[in-house]
């Protein structure tokens, strides 16, 4: 990727520096979640529909081992055609987009509850990263 000099973007050096800091901070934000806080958010927002035990599907699929898996592939869960065909890998970035706006990210998904708080999403993602099959 080619870096663009501040003068090419017509930004002052200070503004360009602030933009660089913002970019660096936002790119590391996905890794900054707190798994313990995420477990609390999960319990209050997600656990009614999702289990964390392998093979235990509820209204939503089990989320055991979800990080790194392909969308629509949890055994024994009846996914929407949209999720079956989404062809996503559930990495931190895709989970963040999905949790922020499930219907907007995967049109036709059955999930309609979102997590509008970026901190809550990052904490839940950190928690999901601790769940192994």
Rosetta constraint file for C-alpha pairs under 8 A:
AtomPair CA 4 CA 8 HARMONIC 6.35 0.50
AtomPair CA 4 CA 9 HARMONIC 6.94 0.50
AtomPair CA 5 CA 9 HARMONIC 6.69 0.50
AtomPair CA 6 CA 10 HARMONIC 6.13 0.50
AtomPair CA 6 CA 11 HARMONIC 5.28 0.50
AtomPair CA 6 CA 12 HARMONIC 6.61 0.50
AtomPair CA 6 CA 13 HARMONIC 6.19 0.50
AtomPair CA 6 CA 16 HARMONIC 5.73 0.50
AtomPair CA 7 CA 11 HARMONIC 6.08 0.50
AtomPair CA 7 CA 12 HARMONIC 7.33 0.50
AtomPair CA 11 CA 15 HARMONIC 5.97 0.50
AtomPair CA 11 CA 16 HARMONIC 5.78 0.50
AtomPair CA 12 CA 16 HARMONIC 6.05 0.50
AtomPair CA 13 CA 17 HARMONIC 6.05 0.50
AtomPair CA 14 CA 18 HARMONIC 6.25 0.50
AtomPair CA 15 CA 19 HARMONIC 6.13 0.50
AtomPair CA 16 CA 20 HARMONIC 6.19 0.50
AtomPair CA 17 CA 21 HARMONIC 6.23 0.50
AtomPair CA 18 CA 22 HARMONIC 6.12 0.50
AtomPair CA 19 CA 23 HARMONIC 6.16 0.50
AtomPair CA 20 CA 24 HARMONIC 6.18 0.50
AtomPair CA 21 CA 25 HARMONIC 6.05 0.50
AtomPair CA 22 CA 26 HARMONIC 6.04 0.50
AtomPair CA 23 CA 27 HARMONIC 6.10 0.50
AtomPair CA 24 CA 28 HARMONIC 6.44 0.50
AtomPair CA 25 CA 29 HARMONIC 6.14 0.50
AtomPair CA 26 CA 30 HARMONIC 7.51 0.50
AtomPair CA 28 CA 32 HARMONIC 6.73 0.50
AtomPair CA 29 CA 33 HARMONIC 7.55 0.50
AtomPair CA 29 CA 122 HARMONIC 7.61 0.50
AtomPair CA 30 CA 92 HARMONIC 6.46 0.50
AtomPair CA 30 CA 93 HARMONIC 7.02 0.50
AtomPair CA 30 CA 96 HARMONIC 7.94 0.50
AtomPair CA 30 CA 122 HARMONIC 5.99 0.50
AtomPair CA 31 CA 92 HARMONIC 7.85 0.50
AtomPair CA 31 CA 122 HARMONIC 7.46 0.50
AtomPair CA 31 CA 126 HARMONIC 7.39 0.50
AtomPair CA 32 CA 122 HARMONIC 6.85 0.50
AtomPair CA 32 CA 123 HARMONIC 7.84 0.50
AtomPair CA 32 CA 126 HARMONIC 7.78 0.50
AtomPair CA 33 CA 38 HARMONIC 7.50 0.50
AtomPair CA 33 CA 119 HARMONIC 7.17 0.50
AtomPair CA 33 CA 122 HARMONIC 4.56 0.50
AtomPair CA 33 CA 123 HARMONIC 4.15 0.50
AtomPair CA 33 CA 124 HARMONIC 7.40 0.50
AtomPair CA 33 CA 125 HARMONIC 7.00 0.50
AtomPair CA 33 CA 126 HARMONIC 5.11 0.50
AtomPair CA 34 CA 38 HARMONIC 6.05 0.50
AtomPair CA 34 CA 122 HARMONIC 7.42 0.50
AtomPair CA 34 CA 123 HARMONIC 4.77 0.50
AtomPair CA 34 CA 124 HARMONIC 7.84 0.50
AtomPair CA 34 CA 126 HARMONIC 5.90 0.50
AtomPair CA 34 CA 127 HARMONIC 7.18 0.50
AtomPair CA 35 CA 39 HARMONIC 6.09 0.50
AtomPair CA 35 CA 123 HARMONIC 5.55 0.50
AtomPair CA 35 CA 124 HARMONIC 6.68 0.50
AtomPair CA 35 CA 125 HARMONIC 7.65 0.50
AtomPair CA 35 CA 126 HARMONIC 4.72 0.50
AtomPair CA 35 CA 127 HARMONIC 4.01 0.50
AtomPair CA 35 CA 128 HARMONIC 7.77 0.50
AtomPair CA 35 CA 130 HARMONIC 7.42 0.50
AtomPair CA 36 CA 40 HARMONIC 6.61 0.50
AtomPair CA 36 CA 123 HARMONIC 7.63 0.50
AtomPair CA 36 CA 127 HARMONIC 6.79 0.50
AtomPair CA 37 CA 41 HARMONIC 6.37 0.50
AtomPair CA 37 CA 120 HARMONIC 7.95 0.50
AtomPair CA 37 CA 123 HARMONIC 5.83 0.50
AtomPair CA 37 CA 124 HARMONIC 7.50 0.50
AtomPair CA 37 CA 127 HARMONIC 7.94 0.50
AtomPair CA 38 CA 42 HARMONIC 5.91 0.50
AtomPair CA 38 CA 120 HARMONIC 6.66 0.50
AtomPair CA 38 CA 121 HARMONIC 7.79 0.50
AtomPair CA 38 CA 122 HARMONIC 7.54 0.50
AtomPair CA 38 CA 123 HARMONIC 3.98 0.50
AtomPair CA 38 CA 124 HARMONIC 3.90 0.50
AtomPair CA 38 CA 125 HARMONIC 7.08 0.50
AtomPair CA 38 CA 126 HARMONIC 6.54 0.50
AtomPair CA 38 CA 127 HARMONIC 5.11 0.50
AtomPair CA 39 CA 43 HARMONIC 6.09 0.50
AtomPair CA 39 CA 123 HARMONIC 7.71 0.50
AtomPair CA 39 CA 124 HARMONIC 6.49 0.50
AtomPair CA 39 CA 127 HARMONIC 5.76 0.50
AtomPair CA 40 CA 44 HARMONIC 6.43 0.50
AtomPair CA 41 CA 45 HARMONIC 5.85 0.50
AtomPair CA 41 CA 46 HARMONIC 7.52 0.50
AtomPair CA 41 CA 120 HARMONIC 6.59 0.50
AtomPair CA 41 CA 123 HARMONIC 7.68 0.50
AtomPair CA 41 CA 124 HARMONIC 6.56 0.50
AtomPair CA 42 CA 46 HARMONIC 4.78 0.50
AtomPair CA 42 CA 47 HARMONIC 5.92 0.50
AtomPair CA 42 CA 124 HARMONIC 6.18 0.50
AtomPair CA 43 CA 47 HARMONIC 5.00 0.50
AtomPair CA 43 CA 48 HARMONIC 7.78 0.50
AtomPair CA 44 CA 48 HARMONIC 7.94 0.50
AtomPair CA 46 CA 50 HARMONIC 5.88 0.50
AtomPair CA 47 CA 51 HARMONIC 6.01 0.50
AtomPair CA 49 CA 58 HARMONIC 5.54 0.50
AtomPair CA 49 CA 59 HARMONIC 4.92 0.50
AtomPair CA 49 CA 60 HARMONIC 5.15 0.50
AtomPair CA 49 CA 61 HARMONIC 7.90 0.50
AtomPair CA 50 CA 57 HARMONIC 6.75 0.50
AtomPair CA 50 CA 58 HARMONIC 5.77 0.50
AtomPair CA 50 CA 59 HARMONIC 6.86 0.50
AtomPair CA 50 CA 60 HARMONIC 5.13 0.50
AtomPair CA 50 CA 61 HARMONIC 5.89 0.50
AtomPair CA 50 CA 62 HARMONIC 5.56 0.50
AtomPair CA 50 CA 63 HARMONIC 6.58 0.50
AtomPair CA 51 CA 56 HARMONIC 5.94 0.50
AtomPair CA 51 CA 57 HARMONIC 6.30 0.50
AtomPair CA 51 CA 58 HARMONIC 6.68 0.50
AtomPair CA 51 CA 60 HARMONIC 7.99 0.50
AtomPair CA 51 CA 61 HARMONIC 7.21 0.50
AtomPair CA 51 CA 62 HARMONIC 4.81 0.50
AtomPair CA 51 CA 63 HARMONIC 6.23 0.50
AtomPair CA 51 CA 64 HARMONIC 7.60 0.50
AtomPair CA 52 CA 56 HARMONIC 7.42 0.50
AtomPair CA 52 CA 62 HARMONIC 5.60 0.50
AtomPair CA 52 CA 63 HARMONIC 5.16 0.50
AtomPair CA 52 CA 64 HARMONIC 4.86 0.50
AtomPair CA 52 CA 131 HARMONIC 7.08 0.50
AtomPair CA 53 CA 62 HARMONIC 6.47 0.50
AtomPair CA 53 CA 63 HARMONIC 7.43 0.50
AtomPair CA 53 CA 64 HARMONIC 5.67 0.50
AtomPair CA 53 CA 133 HARMONIC 7.64 0.50
AtomPair CA 54 CA 62 HARMONIC 6.19 0.50
AtomPair CA 54 CA 63 HARMONIC 7.50 0.50
AtomPair CA 54 CA 64 HARMONIC 5.22 0.50
AtomPair CA 54 CA 65 HARMONIC 7.80 0.50
AtomPair CA 54 CA 133 HARMONIC 5.61 0.50
AtomPair CA 55 CA 62 HARMONIC 6.25 0.50
AtomPair CA 55 CA 75 HARMONIC 7.15 0.50
AtomPair CA 55 CA 76 HARMONIC 7.45 0.50
AtomPair CA 56 CA 61 HARMONIC 7.47 0.50
AtomPair CA 56 CA 62 HARMONIC 5.47 0.50
AtomPair CA 57 CA 61 HARMONIC 4.64 0.50
AtomPair CA 57 CA 62 HARMONIC 4.79 0.50
AtomPair CA 57 CA 76 HARMONIC 7.40 0.50
AtomPair CA 57 CA 77 HARMONIC 6.48 0.50
AtomPair CA 58 CA 62 HARMONIC 7.17 0.50
AtomPair CA 60 CA 77 HARMONIC 7.57 0.50
AtomPair CA 60 CA 111 HARMONIC 7.77 0.50
AtomPair CA 61 CA 74 HARMONIC 6.48 0.50
AtomPair CA 61 CA 77 HARMONIC 5.76 0.50
AtomPair CA 62 CA 66 HARMONIC 7.98 0.50
AtomPair CA 62 CA 74 HARMONIC 7.15 0.50
AtomPair CA 63 CA 128 HARMONIC 7.31 0.50
AtomPair CA 63 CA 131 HARMONIC 7.62 0.50
AtomPair CA 64 CA 128 HARMONIC 7.62 0.50
AtomPair CA 64 CA 131 HARMONIC 5.22 0.50
AtomPair CA 64 CA 132 HARMONIC 5.55 0.50
AtomPair CA 64 CA 133 HARMONIC 5.21 0.50
AtomPair CA 65 CA 69 HARMONIC 7.16 0.50
AtomPair CA 65 CA 128 HARMONIC 7.65 0.50
AtomPair CA 65 CA 129 HARMONIC 7.73 0.50
AtomPair CA 65 CA 131 HARMONIC 5.46 0.50
AtomPair CA 65 CA 132 HARMONIC 4.51 0.50
AtomPair CA 65 CA 133 HARMONIC 4.80 0.50
AtomPair CA 66 CA 90 HARMONIC 6.63 0.50
AtomPair CA 66 CA 128 HARMONIC 7.16 0.50
AtomPair CA 66 CA 131 HARMONIC 7.73 0.50
AtomPair CA 67 CA 89 HARMONIC 7.93 0.50
AtomPair CA 67 CA 90 HARMONIC 5.18 0.50
AtomPair CA 67 CA 91 HARMONIC 5.70 0.50
AtomPair CA 67 CA 92 HARMONIC 7.50 0.50
AtomPair CA 67 CA 128 HARMONIC 6.64 0.50
AtomPair CA 67 CA 129 HARMONIC 5.96 0.50
AtomPair CA 68 CA 89 HARMONIC 5.90 0.50
AtomPair CA 68 CA 90 HARMONIC 5.14 0.50
AtomPair CA 68 CA 91 HARMONIC 5.50 0.50
AtomPair CA 69 CA 73 HARMONIC 7.65 0.50
AtomPair CA 69 CA 89 HARMONIC 5.60 0.50
AtomPair CA 69 CA 90 HARMONIC 5.61 0.50
AtomPair CA 69 CA 91 HARMONIC 7.99 0.50
AtomPair CA 70 CA 87 HARMONIC 6.63 0.50
AtomPair CA 70 CA 88 HARMONIC 5.61 0.50
AtomPair CA 70 CA 89 HARMONIC 4.51 0.50
AtomPair CA 70 CA 90 HARMONIC 6.18 0.50
AtomPair CA 71 CA 83 HARMONIC 6.20 0.50
AtomPair CA 71 CA 84 HARMONIC 6.53 0.50
AtomPair CA 71 CA 86 HARMONIC 6.55 0.50
AtomPair CA 71 CA 87 HARMONIC 6.00 0.50
AtomPair CA 71 CA 88 HARMONIC 5.21 0.50
AtomPair CA 71 CA 89 HARMONIC 6.12 0.50
AtomPair CA 71 CA 90 HARMONIC 6.69 0.50
AtomPair CA 72 CA 79 HARMONIC 5.85 0.50
AtomPair CA 72 CA 80 HARMONIC 8.00 0.50
AtomPair CA 72 CA 83 HARMONIC 5.22 0.50
AtomPair CA 72 CA 84 HARMONIC 4.41 0.50
AtomPair CA 72 CA 85 HARMONIC 7.54 0.50
AtomPair CA 72 CA 86 HARMONIC 7.70 0.50
AtomPair CA 73 CA 84 HARMONIC 7.32 0.50
AtomPair CA 79 CA 83 HARMONIC 6.08 0.50
AtomPair CA 79 CA 84 HARMONIC 6.16 0.50
AtomPair CA 79 CA 110 HARMONIC 7.78 0.50
AtomPair CA 80 CA 84 HARMONIC 6.28 0.50
AtomPair CA 80 CA 108 HARMONIC 7.05 0.50
AtomPair CA 80 CA 109 HARMONIC 5.90 0.50
AtomPair CA 80 CA 110 HARMONIC 6.33 0.50
AtomPair CA 81 CA 85 HARMONIC 6.09 0.50
AtomPair CA 81 CA 108 HARMONIC 7.58 0.50
AtomPair CA 81 CA 109 HARMONIC 7.91 0.50
AtomPair CA 82 CA 86 HARMONIC 5.90 0.50
AtomPair CA 82 CA 106 HARMONIC 6.61 0.50
AtomPair CA 82 CA 107 HARMONIC 6.50 0.50
AtomPair CA 82 CA 108 HARMONIC 5.21 0.50
AtomPair CA 82 CA 109 HARMONIC 5.76 0.50
AtomPair CA 83 CA 87 HARMONIC 7.76 0.50
AtomPair CA 83 CA 106 HARMONIC 6.76 0.50
AtomPair CA 83 CA 108 HARMONIC 7.53 0.50
AtomPair CA 83 CA 109 HARMONIC 5.87 0.50
AtomPair CA 86 CA 106 HARMONIC 6.85 0.50
AtomPair CA 88 CA 94 HARMONIC 7.57 0.50
AtomPair CA 89 CA 94 HARMONIC 7.28 0.50
AtomPair CA 90 CA 94 HARMONIC 5.71 0.50
AtomPair CA 90 CA 95 HARMONIC 5.79 0.50
AtomPair CA 91 CA 95 HARMONIC 6.07 0.50
AtomPair CA 92 CA 96 HARMONIC 6.08 0.50
AtomPair CA 92 CA 125 HARMONIC 6.50 0.50
AtomPair CA 93 CA 97 HARMONIC 6.38 0.50
AtomPair CA 94 CA 98 HARMONIC 6.04 0.50
AtomPair CA 95 CA 99 HARMONIC 5.92 0.50
AtomPair CA 95 CA 125 HARMONIC 7.00 0.50
AtomPair CA 96 CA 100 HARMONIC 6.08 0.50
AtomPair CA 96 CA 121 HARMONIC 6.20 0.50
AtomPair CA 96 CA 122 HARMONIC 7.14 0.50
AtomPair CA 96 CA 125 HARMONIC 7.40 0.50
AtomPair CA 97 CA 101 HARMONIC 6.35 0.50
AtomPair CA 97 CA 102 HARMONIC 7.46 0.50
AtomPair CA 97 CA 105 HARMONIC 6.56 0.50
AtomPair CA 98 CA 102 HARMONIC 4.49 0.50
AtomPair CA 98 CA 103 HARMONIC 7.89 0.50
AtomPair CA 98 CA 104 HARMONIC 7.90 0.50
AtomPair CA 98 CA 105 HARMONIC 5.58 0.50
AtomPair CA 98 CA 106 HARMONIC 7.37 0.50
AtomPair CA 98 CA 114 HARMONIC 7.96 0.50
AtomPair CA 99 CA 113 HARMONIC 7.96 0.50
AtomPair CA 99 CA 114 HARMONIC 5.24 0.50
AtomPair CA 99 CA 115 HARMONIC 5.56 0.50
AtomPair CA 99 CA 116 HARMONIC 7.86 0.50
AtomPair CA 99 CA 121 HARMONIC 6.63 0.50
AtomPair CA 100 CA 114 HARMONIC 5.42 0.50
AtomPair CA 100 CA 115 HARMONIC 5.31 0.50
AtomPair CA 100 CA 116 HARMONIC 5.49 0.50
AtomPair CA 100 CA 117 HARMONIC 7.85 0.50
AtomPair CA 100 CA 118 HARMONIC 7.80 0.50
AtomPair CA 100 CA 121 HARMONIC 7.39 0.50
AtomPair CA 101 CA 105 HARMONIC 6.01 0.50
AtomPair CA 101 CA 114 HARMONIC 5.69 0.50
AtomPair CA 101 CA 115 HARMONIC 7.70 0.50
AtomPair CA 101 CA 116 HARMONIC 7.96 0.50
AtomPair CA 102 CA 106 HARMONIC 5.97 0.50
AtomPair CA 102 CA 107 HARMONIC 7.77 0.50
AtomPair CA 102 CA 109 HARMONIC 6.99 0.50
AtomPair CA 102 CA 111 HARMONIC 6.28 0.50
AtomPair CA 102 CA 112 HARMONIC 6.14 0.50
AtomPair CA 102 CA 113 HARMONIC 7.31 0.50
AtomPair CA 102 CA 114 HARMONIC 6.45 0.50
AtomPair CA 103 CA 107 HARMONIC 5.06 0.50
AtomPair CA 103 CA 108 HARMONIC 6.42 0.50
AtomPair CA 103 CA 109 HARMONIC 5.92 0.50
AtomPair CA 103 CA 110 HARMONIC 7.97 0.50
AtomPair CA 103 CA 111 HARMONIC 7.05 0.50
AtomPair CA 103 CA 112 HARMONIC 6.21 0.50
AtomPair CA 115 CA 120 HARMONIC 6.76 0.50
AtomPair CA 115 CA 121 HARMONIC 6.12 0.50
AtomPair CA 116 CA 120 HARMONIC 7.83 0.50
AtomPair CA 116 CA 121 HARMONIC 7.68 0.50
AtomPair CA 117 CA 121 HARMONIC 6.30 0.50
AtomPair CA 118 CA 122 HARMONIC 6.16 0.50
AtomPair CA 119 CA 123 HARMONIC 6.11 0.50
AtomPair CA 120 CA 124 HARMONIC 6.07 0.50
AtomPair CA 121 CA 125 HARMONIC 6.07 0.50
AtomPair CA 122 CA 126 HARMONIC 6.12 0.50
AtomPair CA 123 CA 127 HARMONIC 6.23 0.50
AtomPair CA 124 CA 128 HARMONIC 6.08 0.50
AtomPair CA 125 CA 129 HARMONIC 6.19 0.50
AtomPair CA 126 CA 130 HARMONIC 6.87 0.50
AtomPair CA 127 CA 131 HARMONIC 7.05 0.50
